């Protein structure tokens, strides 16, 4: 099929070329020979009157024109795929669809087990792939690399719909035999203590760190980690303190010698949201999955 003299099949090749920056890699993804992909690149260069990719040293780099086409081409292909190729109905009992979801390890530990339990009751064939949090997660959503993001609503893109699935308060955890476990936690105790803090990828601050900064609370950070679920492990056996989500704290309390304390000041609750691409609001499979996630969040809410 052609549009404005362009063979639309070449758009798929262009998408792989621009994202992989490799002729051989793009050929492998499309089950083509390298010579056939090279020919496709020549035709694309002729159509756009631009090299699109140029060799710099030992690597292929995008030209400004190629860079400008990268997201636009992917957006077109994603829209076509989700508009035409997505079934209008979804039966979890018969589907072998794989859902790819970007989550934090907090969500993976506290919410996803309940999601899998509920899914098990209605489907033995639906599959899941969970990806770790990354900087700018909306890019994965827009490229079609993930079906859902589960992230705090403050970090959701305003270009795509989302719904808040749970609200979670923060609390402090300390070693149950440490010096901070004896009584009520004061503001002075909190500020002067040695803190364990989760540092997200890309230099982004975690949500509670953002809140503390807004409220003028300075912490003495002596330990940073890349995951929420390791924080209780790094507190136990020390006089350090960590600010964590209450669901995670209650889960850790069952396995570790830690004590949960109320924070000495109020910070807003985290509003955890599920976000999907705007083109997929009518995706029957995602509508079903969002309902499962919503029910799982309600079932797992602290009593």
N, C-alpha and C positions, 0 to 999 in steps of 0.2 A: 504494500500500500504506500502511496506517495501523498505528501502534503506539501504544497508549494515547491514541487520538484525534488523534495527530500524523501528518500526511501526510509519510512519510519522504522524499519527493522534496524537501521543503522543507529537509532537512538539508544538501543540496548547496548550495542557495542561501545558507543560513545560514553555511556554511563560507566561501564566497567573500566574503560581506558582512563577516564578522568579521576576515578576514585582509586584505582590501583596503581596508576602511573606506570603501567607495565604492559607491553604488547603481549608478551608470553603469558602473563598472569591473566589478562583479559581473555585471551584465547582459551586458556584452560577452563575458566569459569563458564564459557559459552560452548565448550566442547568443539572448538574450531581449531584448525591448524594455525600455526603462527603466521604463515604466509597469507592465509585468508584474512586474519585480523589486520595484518599490515596493509592489505589491499583496502579493507574497510576504513582504516585510518587515512589512507590516501584520498579516498572518496570524500570523507568528512572534511579533510583539509581543503579540498577543492570546493566543496559546497560553502563552507564558512569563510573561505579565502583567508585562512589563518592556519598556522602550524599546529595550534592547540596544545601539543606537547613538544618540547625541545630538549635535546640532550645537553646537560650541563655536568661536566665531569663524567661520572659513571652512572648518573641518574637522569631520569626523565622528569622534567618540571613543567608545570602548566604555564601557558602564556596568559596574559591578562584576559584574553577572550575565553580561553579554556576555563580559567577560574570563574568567570562570570556565568559560564554555562553549567558548571558543576552541579549546583543546587537546583537550578531551574530544570535541567533535564531529569534529575532524580524525582523532582516534584511531579512532573508530567507523568513519568512512568508509574510512580506510586499511586497517583490519582486514577490512572487507567486500570491498574491492577485491582485496586480496591473497589472501583465502581463496576467493573465488568466481571472480574474473576471471583469475587467473594460471593458465596452462595447466599440466597435470600433467607434460607432457613438453617437452623442448627439443631441437631439432635445429639447431645453429649453421649448418649448410650451407644451411638453408632459411629461417632466421629473419631478419627485418629489425629486430629489437628494438634499441632504443637503451638502453645502460646509462649511467647518470649516476653519476660517481664523484668524490668530493671528495678531492683530493690536494694535497700541498705541491709546490712547484716542484722540490724535491729528488727526490721520487718521480717527478714528470713527466719529469725529465731522466735518471734512472738506471734506473728499473724499467719505466715504461710503454712505452718503445720496444720492449723485448723482449716485452711483453704483446701489442702490436700485431703484431709479427712472427709470434708463435705463432698469433694469431687469423687472420692472413692465410692461413695454411696450411690452415685448415679452413672458413673462411667469407669470402665476398666481400661479404656483405650486413649483418652485424652492425655496429652503429654505436656510437660512444662520444661522450660529452660529459664533459669534465673541468672541475671547478669548483675555484677557489682556496680555500685554507684560510680558515675564518672562526672567530670566537669562538663557543664552545658549539656545535660541529658536530653534536652529537647531536640538536639541535632539527631540523635539516634531515632527519636520518634518521627521526625520529619523525613528521614531517609528510609523509613520503613524497616529499620533494623530491629525494632522492638514493637510489641503490641500495646504495652501499657507501661507507664511510669508510676511507681508508688513512692511519693516524695512529699515533704511538707508543702502545704499550699503556697507558702511564701516563695518557694522556688519554682512554682509552676509557670510555664509560659502562658502569657495572656492571648496567644494566637490560637490556642486549642482548648477545647472544653475539659473540665475536670470536676470531680465531686469529692467533697470531704467524706472520708469513710470512718474516721475515728478521731477523737480528741484525747490527748494524752498529757498528763501533768508531769512535771519534773520533780525529782527528789534527790536527796544526797544519800550516798552509801559510804560506810566506813567499816573497818575491821571490827568485828563484834567484841574483840578483846583489846582494842586500841584505846588510846587516851581520849578520843572524841566520842566514844560510844557510851559514856557515862550518863549523859543527860541531854537536855534540849540544846540544839545547836544554835549558838549566838552568831550574829553577824560578824563579830570580831574573830570568833573561832574560824569561821568560814574563810574570811579574807586572809588570815594569817596562816592557814593550813597549806600543806603541799598538795597540789591538785594533779589528778590524772585527767587528761582532756583528749577527746577524739578529734583528729585533724583530717577533714575530708580531702579528697584529691584536688589538685589544681589550685591550692592555696585558699579555697573557699572556707569560710568559718562555719562551724556547726551552728545549728539554730540556737541552742542555749548560749553559745558564745556571743552571738549577735544580740540576744536579749540582755546579757550581762553588760555588754558594751553600751547599749542604749540606756540602761539604768545606772550606769556609772559604777558598776561593781568590778573591781580589779582583782583577779586571782593570781596567785603565785603558781605558775605552771611548771612543774618539774618533770612530768612524764607525758609524752604524747603517744597516741596509738592510732592505727588506721582503721580500727573497728570498734563499734560500740560494745559488742559482746565480750571483748577482752578486758574491758574496764574493771568489772568486779574482780577478775583474777589478779589485776595489777594493784588493787586496793587491799585485798586480803593479806594479812600478815604484816601490814605496814600501818603507819599513822597517816597515810594519805587519805584523800577524800575525792570523790568523783560525783558529778552531777549527771544523772541518767534518767531515762524514761521509767516511769513507775512499773509498767508491765515487765520490763527487762529486769528491774531490781527485784521484783517479787519472784521472778523465775530464778534468778541467781541466788536468792536467799534460801531456796530449797536445797541447793547443792554446795554452797560456800559459807564460811563463817563471817558473814557480813551483817550489818545492821542498817535498816532503812531509817533515815531521819528526814523530817520536813525541812525544807529550806527556810532560812531566817528572813526571807522576804518573798514577795509574790512576783512571779514572772508569768507571762501568758502561757496558756497551754499550747502544745504543738497540735496543729491541725494537719493530720496526715491525709493526703489526697491521692486518688487514682486519676491519671490523665491519659487521654487517648487522642489520636489525630482527628482533626475536624472532619476529614473525609470518611471516617469510620464510625460515625455516630449511629449509623443504621446497621452495623455489622452484628448479625444475630449472635455469633459466637462471643464477641466481646460484651454484648449486652448480658448474655448468660453469665460470663465470667465476672463481670462487675457485680452482679447480684450475689454470686457466691462469696466474693470478697466482702461485700457489704454485710452479709449474714455472718460471716466468720468474725468480723470486727465486733458485731453485736454480741455474739456468743462468748467472745473472749474478753469482754469488757470487765474491768475490776468490779467486784460486787461490794 
